[in-house]
Amino acid sequence: MGFGVSGSTAIIFLGVLVATGTLYTATSNASENVLEAQDADAERTLERTNTAIAVTNASYDANNTSLTVNLTNVGSETLSVSETTLLVDNAYVDVPSANATVDGDAATDLWYAGEHLSFVVDADPAPARVKVVTGSGVAATEVVS
């Protein structure tokens, strides 16, 4: 055997080595991304499982055309007031931060387990139903009295 056969064998071996290294790197990164996504999904599922809210009451004051919605965090997850959404008759309502209070405190954004959240918004005409949705997607619906 001459140098040509040995040289071409070495080049082919080197090419296979480089290709294998590239394939391993790509496969490793892809499997790591899949595992991270599965972990994040499991965390979101656990958060959703531990989240529960209850609408204590939803009342409309015709004199002031204001709607008051009182809620209780009955789950074990701490919720964010700014990520909580209010729907009135299937329409999104922007609640100013001053009109959202947790046990009387409008300065906090945290809504701990067992605490009460109150929304006060303008509504005209009188609404029939309200729906409150948390940041994780857990919702509660109530008829307005």
Buried (B, 14 or more C-beta within 10 A) or exposed (E): EEEEEEEEEEEEEEEEEEEEEEEEEEEEEEEEEEEEEEEEEEEEEEBBEBBBBBBBEBEBEEEEEBBBBBBBBEBEBBBEBEEBBBBBBEEEBEBEEEBBBBEEEEEBEEBEBEBBBBBBBEBEEEBEEBBBBBBBEBEBEBEBE
